[in-house]
Each structure stands twice: as C-alpha cells, then as structure tokens.
Amino acid sequence: MPTDSEILWMPAVPDDAAELSSLFNEIADFDGTPERWSPETMHHELTSAFEPLAERTMIARSTAGKALGYATVQARDDAEEEQRAYVWVHARPSTRGQGLEDALIDWAVDSGRAALARSPAARKYVCTWLYKQQENLALRYEQRGFEPVRHWWEMERFLAQDIASVSEEGFTVVPWEEEHNEATRLLYNASFADHWGSSAIEADTWRKEKIESPGFRPDLSCVAVVGDQPVGYAYNEIYEEDWEAAGRSEAWISSLGVLREWRKRGIATALLTRSMAAMRAAGLEVAMIMVDSASPSGAQHLYRAVGFGPKSTAVTWQKEVG
C-alpha cells in the first residue's frame, strides 16, 4: 500500500461493521445507487463473503482514525474451468480525486489475483460489478485493462397489480422449510451450472452466505417439488435498510432456479407468482429481481411476462489474470 503518512492502512475486523455500513450508505447517497447496508448486513458479509479479513479487506483511515474508504475481495477456490475473484472499492466522496480510489483499486486487484493463485481453474479473472451511475469507477477499472463483459437488469414489479394464479400440473409449490436448506444448495449448483460466472457452492459456504443471511426470509420463499423431490426454488430476501432511499417497501427474489430438465413446464412462473403473493400478503409494495440480460434460460422474458419491468442497469467488468 502507499506510504502516505496521512493515511493508515489496515484490514477490517467484524467490529468495524457499523462504521463501514455508515460509510457505504453515505457513498450510495452521493452516487445515487440503490443499495444500503445495515450494520447487521455488513457484519454478515465481513464474516462470510470476505474471509479471511486479513487478506481480503483493507480500510484507509485518517490519522485520527476515521474511515476514508475501504476495499473488499470475494473469491472461492472450487472452480475447475474458470475462477473469478470479485472486488469492490468504496471511497468517501470528500476524498475523491486525491488518489485514494486508485490505491484501493490497485490493492483490490492485486489481492484478487493473489486469492486466485491457488485456484486449480484453467482461466482466472478479477471482476467488479458496478451500477451505471458509477461511471468514475468504471473508467478507473477500464484504465487498468478491465472490459465490460456482462450487463444486468434490476427489474421491479409493483405488487398492487394483479397476480395471476398459475396451475401446478405435475409439480407442487410448497413453503421453504429447514429441511430444504441443503436440497436448495444442490438445486442451485445444478440449475446454474450453465450460467455465466456461476460455480458450485459448498455446503458450509451456502449456510454462511445464504441461510444465515440477515435478509433471508424463508416465510416468503418456496420450493417446487415433484413427489418428494425438489426441482426448483425461489430464495427471497428483505433489506429494510433500502426502503428509505427507495421510498417504498421492497422484497428481493434473490435467486430463482429450476433444474434444466424441468424447465418450460411453468415451474419458474409458479415460483414467481407464489413469491409475489406471499410478499403482498406481508404488506410489501414491490418485488425486485436482478437478471443477466443474456441469461441462457431466457429469464428476462419470463420476468416481463409476469409484470416485471426494468428499473436500473449494472455491468460486470473483468480482467483476465491467469
């Protein structure tokens, strides 16, 4: 890291969650991006997605101890064909244009490359994910050889609109129970095997990142079964910290998967409509979903068919490092 005597560089610890969430939200307010993080969400991410913290987080502090910015890296070691490390950089608006963002990006890219060094994958990439509003950061990554490789649509569906009932022929949609936790991990691994950038998730990672997420709402989630065999699922979340900036209450259909051999039978539509009905019954106003604009399953067309429309866009930027 740079040796600027006015900046102290140190990895994050879980007790930094409240301060970093406040900084994240200040930056989001300034940039006009939709996400806000509570201290609970930040703590969860620090203790799951970004471990080990000593290697995959960095905070820039003033000599008085104030957090000026921070960077995080998320990487797994379980892919064989392609492996990606995702990096995120956040700099306090008052520090911009003074070199802090560049220093944090350089640290994050180097740390992402280091995290991939032990991966068995044949091809390795460092990636970042940016909303369209983050043009300044996009330019900085582009200057470092990153290219836009995937476009995403954040879509919304107002729950006051009619939600058509869907017949369940040959399958049944049931509430998410604890017994489904492991089955849905296996469903995720199988149903997303043909999606860009996806890799299988191990049981411990699924538990820590998904099941233990403070946003996970099993009461709003559901599973499609044939007999007693799960064939699809909708994993849904709520992040109330987003609501004030959004001006409404929202719930996320954060992951929707159907086994390839069971697609085009109405299962995904049934999971969506059951999820939306549960959200509306809980008093929520809007359902949200993020979709790959080039999804091989044609998910974007399915979502439009049940009333979702585009709200904002984001881009994955990528650089091959091995």
C-alpha positions as CSV (number, residue, x, y, z in Angstrom):
1,M,0.0,0.0,0.0
2,P,1.1,3.6,-0.4
3,T,3.1,5.0,2.5
4,D,1.2,8.4,2.7
5,S,1.9,9.5,6.2
6,E,-1.7,10.9,6.4
7,I,-3.3,7.6,5.8
8,L,-3.3,4.4,7.9
9,W,-3.9,1.1,6.1
10,M,-5.4,-1.8,8.0
11,P,-7.6,-4.8,7.4
12,A,-11.2,-4.8,8.6
13,V,-12.4,-6.6,11.7
14,P,-16.1,-7.6,12.5
15,D,-16.4,-4.7,14.9
16,D,-15.9,-2.3,12.0
17,A,-19.4,-3.2,10.7
18,A,-21.3,-0.2,12.0
19,E,-18.7,2.3,10.7
20,L,-18.4,0.7,7.3
21,S,-22.1,0.4,6.8
22,S,-22.4,4.1,7.6
23,L,-19.7,4.9,5.0
24,F,-21.2,2.6,2.4
25,N,-24.6,4.4,2.8
26,E,-23.0,7.8,2.6
27,I,-21.4,6.8,-0.7
28,A,-24.6,5.3,-2.0
29,D,-26.5,8.5,-1.2
30,F,-23.9,10.6,-3.0
31,D,-23.7,8.3,-6.1
32,G,-27.4,7.6,-6.3
33,T,-27.1,3.8,-6.2
34,P,-29.9,1.8,-4.7
35,E,-28.3,-0.4,-2.1
36,R,-28.0,0.5,1.6
37,W,-26.3,-1.8,4.1
38,S,-27.3,-2.1,7.8
39,P,-24.6,-2.9,10.4
40,E,-26.1,-6.4,10.6
41,T,-25.7,-6.9,6.8
42,M,-22.1,-5.6,6.8
43,H,-21.2,-7.8,9.8
44,H,-22.6,-10.8,7.9
45,E,-20.6,-10.0,4.8
46,L,-17.4,-9.4,6.7
47,T,-17.7,-12.8,8.5
48,S,-18.8,-14.8,5.4
49,A,-18.1,-13.4,2.0
50,F,-14.9,-11.6,2.7
51,E,-13.0,-14.0,4.9
52,P,-10.1,-14.2,5.7
53,L,-10.4,-10.5,6.5
54,A,-6.6,-10.0,6.9
55,E,-6.2,-10.9,3.2
56,R,-9.4,-9.7,1.6
57,T,-10.2,-6.4,3.2
58,M,-8.4,-3.1,3.5
59,I,-9.5,0.1,5.2
60,A,-7.9,3.5,4.6
61,R,-8.1,5.6,7.8
62,S,-7.1,9.2,8.6
63,T,-4.5,9.6,11.4
64,A,-7.5,10.5,13.6
65,G,-8.9,7.0,12.9
66,K,-11.8,8.0,10.6
67,A,-12.5,5.5,7.7
68,L,-11.9,7.3,4.4
69,G,-12.5,4.3,2.2
70,Y,-12.3,0.5,2.0
71,A,-11.9,-2.4,-0.4
72,T,-13.1,-6.0,-0.2
73,V,-12.4,-9.2,-2.2
74,Q,-14.6,-12.2,-2.5
75,A,-13.2,-15.4,-4.0
76,R,-13.8,-19.2,-3.8
77,D,-11.4,-22.0,-4.7
78,D,-13.8,-24.5,-6.1
79,A,-14.0,-23.9,-9.9
80,E,-12.1,-26.0,-12.4
81,E,-12.7,-24.3,-15.7
82,E,-13.0,-20.6,-14.8
83,Q,-12.5,-18.9,-11.5
84,R,-13.4,-15.3,-10.6
85,A,-12.5,-13.0,-7.7
86,Y,-14.8,-10.1,-7.2
87,V,-13.5,-6.8,-5.9
88,W,-15.4,-3.7,-4.6
89,V,-14.0,-0.3,-3.7
90,H,-15.7,2.4,-1.7
91,A,-14.1,5.9,-1.2
92,R,-15.7,8.7,0.8
93,P,-16.9,11.4,-1.6
94,S,-14.7,14.1,0.0
95,T,-11.6,12.1,-0.8
96,R,-12.2,11.6,-4.5
97,G,-9.7,12.9,-6.9
98,Q,-6.8,12.6,-4.4
99,G,-5.6,9.1,-5.3
100,L,-7.4,7.1,-2.7
101,E,-9.6,5.3,-5.1
102,D,-6.7,4.3,-7.3
103,A,-4.7,3.0,-4.3
104,L,-7.7,0.9,-3.1
105,I,-8.4,-0.4,-6.6
106,D,-4.7,-1.4,-7.1
107,W,-4.7,-3.2,-3.7
108,A,-8.0,-5.0,-4.5
109,V,-6.9,-6.2,-7.9
110,D,-3.6,-7.4,-6.5
111,S,-5.4,-9.2,-3.6
112,G,-7.9,-10.7,-6.1
113,R,-5.0,-12.0,-8.2
114,A,-3.4,-13.5,-5.0
115,A,-6.7,-15.1,-4.0
116,L,-6.8,-16.8,-7.4
117,A,-3.2,-18.0,-7.3
118,R,-4.1,-21.3,-5.5
119,S,-7.2,-22.0,-7.7
120,P,-7.0,-25.0,-10.0
121,A,-9.0,-23.2,-12.6
122,A,-7.6,-23.0,-16.2
123,R,-8.6,-19.4,-16.6
124,K,-8.7,-16.8,-13.8
125,Y,-10.4,-13.4,-13.8
126,V,-10.6,-10.4,-11.4
127,C,-14.1,-8.8,-11.7
128,T,-16.1,-5.9,-10.3
129,W,-19.8,-5.1,-10.5
130,L,-20.9,-1.5,-11.0
131,Y,-24.1,0.3,-11.3
132,K,-24.4,2.6,-14.4
133,Q,-24.1,5.6,-12.1
134,Q,-20.6,4.6,-11.1
135,E,-19.0,5.9,-14.2
136,N,-15.9,7.3,-12.4
137,L,-15.1,3.9,-11.0
138,A,-15.8,2.2,-14.4
139,L,-13.3,4.5,-16.1
140,R,-10.6,3.6,-13.5
141,Y,-11.1,-0.1,-14.0
142,E,-11.1,0.4,-17.8
143,Q,-7.7,2.2,-17.5
144,R,-6.4,-1.0,-15.8
145,G,-7.4,-3.3,-18.6
146,F,-10.9,-4.3,-17.4
147,E,-13.6,-4.8,-20.0
148,P,-17.4,-4.8,-19.7
149,V,-18.4,-8.4,-20.2
150,R,-21.9,-8.8,-18.7
151,H,-24.9,-6.5,-18.5
152,W,-27.6,-6.8,-15.7
153,W,-31.1,-5.5,-15.4
154,E,-32.5,-4.7,-12.0
155,M,-36.3,-5.2,-12.5
156,E,-39.3,-4.3,-10.4
157,R,-42.8,-5.5,-10.1
158,F,-45.5,-3.5,-8.2
159,L,-47.4,-5.9,-6.0
160,A,-50.6,-3.8,-6.1
161,Q,-51.1,-5.1,-9.7
162,D,-53.0,-8.3,-10.2
163,I,-51.0,-11.5,-9.6
164,A,-52.5,-14.2,-11.8
165,S,-52.9,-17.7,-10.2
166,V,-50.9,-20.4,-12.0
167,S,-51.8,-24.0,-12.3
168,E,-49.4,-26.5,-10.9
169,E,-49.5,-29.5,-13.2
170,G,-47.1,-32.3,-12.4
171,F,-45.5,-30.4,-9.5
172,T,-46.4,-28.6,-6.3
173,V,-45.0,-25.4,-4.8
174,V,-44.5,-25.7,-1.0
175,P,-43.2,-23.3,1.7
176,W,-39.5,-23.3,2.3
177,E,-38.7,-25.4,5.4
178,E,-35.4,-26.0,7.2
179,E,-35.3,-29.4,5.5
180,H,-34.9,-27.7,2.2
181,N,-31.7,-25.8,3.1
182,E,-29.3,-28.5,1.6
183,A,-31.6,-29.5,-1.2
184,T,-31.8,-26.0,-2.5
185,R,-28.0,-25.7,-2.5
186,L,-27.8,-28.8,-4.7
187,L,-30.6,-27.2,-6.9
188,Y,-28.6,-24.0,-7.2
189,N,-25.5,-25.9,-8.2
190,A,-27.3,-27.9,-10.9
191,S,-29.6,-25.2,-12.2
192,F,-26.9,-22.5,-12.5
193,A,-24.2,-24.8,-14.0
194,D,-25.0,-23.3,-17.5
195,H,-25.0,-19.7,-16.4
196,W,-22.1,-17.3,-16.9
197,G,-19.8,-16.8,-13.9
198,S,-21.5,-19.4,-11.7
199,S,-19.7,-22.1,-9.8
200,A,-20.8,-24.7,-7.4
201,I,-21.2,-23.7,-3.8
202,E,-20.1,-25.9,-0.9
203,A,-22.4,-26.7,2.0
204,D,-20.6,-24.5,4.5
205,T,-20.5,-21.5,2.2
206,W,-24.2,-21.9,1.3
207,R,-25.0,-22.0,5.0
208,K,-23.0,-18.9,5.9
209,E,-23.7,-16.8,2.9
210,K,-27.3,-17.7,2.2
211,I,-29.1,-19.5,5.0
212,E,-27.6,-17.3,7.7
213,S,-28.0,-14.0,5.8
214,P,-29.9,-11.4,7.8
215,G,-32.0,-10.7,4.8
216,F,-33.2,-14.3,4.1
217,R,-36.9,-14.7,4.5
218,P,-37.9,-18.4,4.4
219,D,-41.5,-17.4,5.1
220,L,-41.5,-15.6,1.7
221,S,-39.5,-18.3,-0.1
222,C,-40.7,-21.5,-1.7
223,V,-39.7,-24.8,-3.3
224,A,-41.2,-26.7,-6.2
225,V,-41.4,-30.5,-5.7
226,V,-42.3,-33.5,-7.8
227,G,-43.4,-36.1,-5.3
228,D,-40.8,-35.5,-2.6
229,Q,-38.1,-34.4,-5.0
230,P,-37.2,-30.6,-5.1
231,V,-36.9,-29.4,-8.7
232,G,-36.9,-25.7,-8.3
233,Y,-36.8,-22.9,-5.7
234,A,-37.2,-19.2,-5.0
235,Y,-34.8,-17.8,-2.4
236,N,-36.2,-14.4,-1.3
237,E,-34.8,-11.6,0.9
238,I,-35.8,-8.3,2.5
239,Y,-33.4,-5.5,3.3
240,E,-35.3,-2.8,5.1
241,E,-32.3,-0.5,5.1
242,D,-33.0,0.1,1.3
243,W,-36.6,1.3,1.9
244,E,-36.0,4.9,2.9
245,A,-33.9,5.7,-0.2
246,A,-36.3,3.7,-2.4
247,G,-39.3,5.4,-0.9
248,R,-41.2,2.1,-0.7
249,S,-41.0,-1.3,0.9
250,E,-39.3,-4.0,-1.3
251,A,-38.5,-7.7,-1.3
252,W,-36.0,-9.4,-3.4
253,I,-36.4,-12.6,-5.4
254,S,-32.6,-13.1,-5.0
255,S,-32.2,-16.5,-6.5
256,L,-34.6,-18.5,-8.7
257,G,-33.6,-21.8,-10.1
258,V,-35.2,-24.8,-11.9
259,L,-33.4,-27.9,-13.0
260,R,-32.8,-27.9,-16.7
261,E,-34.9,-31.0,-17.4
262,W,-37.8,-29.4,-15.6
263,R,-37.8,-26.1,-17.4
264,K,-40.6,-24.8,-19.7
265,R,-43.2,-26.5,-17.6
266,G,-44.5,-23.5,-15.7
267,I,-42.4,-24.1,-12.6
268,A,-40.5,-20.8,-12.6
269,T,-43.7,-18.9,-13.2
270,A,-45.4,-20.7,-10.3
271,L,-42.4,-19.9,-8.0
272,L,-42.5,-16.2,-9.0
273,T,-46.2,-15.8,-8.5
274,R,-46.2,-17.7,-5.2
275,S,-43.4,-15.5,-4.0
276,M,-45.1,-12.3,-5.1
277,A,-48.4,-13.4,-3.4
278,A,-46.5,-14.0,-0.2
279,M,-44.8,-10.6,-0.4
280,R,-48.0,-8.8,-1.0
281,A,-49.7,-10.7,1.9
282,A,-46.8,-9.5,4.1
283,G,-47.7,-5.9,3.2
284,L,-44.8,-5.3,0.8
285,E,-45.2,-2.9,-2.1
286,V,-42.6,-4.0,-4.7
287,A,-40.8,-7.2,-5.8
288,M,-37.3,-6.9,-7.1
289,I,-35.1,-9.2,-9.2
290,M,-31.7,-9.0,-10.9
291,V,-31.3,-10.7,-14.2
292,D,-28.5,-11.4,-16.6
293,S,-29.5,-9.7,-19.9
294,A,-28.0,-12.7,-21.7
295,S,-29.4,-15.4,-19.5
296,P,-29.3,-18.8,-21.3
297,S,-32.7,-19.7,-19.8
298,G,-34.3,-16.5,-21.2
299,A,-35.2,-15.4,-17.7
300,Q,-35.7,-11.8,-18.7
301,H,-38.6,-12.7,-20.9
302,L,-40.2,-14.8,-18.1
303,Y,-40.0,-11.8,-15.7
304,R,-41.5,-9.4,-18.2
305,A,-44.4,-11.9,-18.7
306,V,-45.3,-11.8,-15.1
307,G,-45.2,-8.0,-14.9
308,F,-41.6,-7.0,-14.1
309,G,-40.1,-4.0,-15.8
310,P,-36.6,-2.5,-15.9
311,K,-35.5,-0.1,-13.1
312,S,-31.7,0.2,-13.5
313,T,-28.7,-1.5,-15.0
314,A,-25.3,-2.7,-13.9
315,V,-22.2,-4.1,-15.6
316,T,-19.7,-6.7,-14.7
317,W,-16.2,-5.6,-15.6
318,Q,-13.5,-8.2,-16.0
319,K,-9.8,-8.7,-16.5
320,E,-8.0,-12.0,-17.1
321,V,-5.1,-12.5,-14.7
322,G,-4.1,-16.1,-15.3
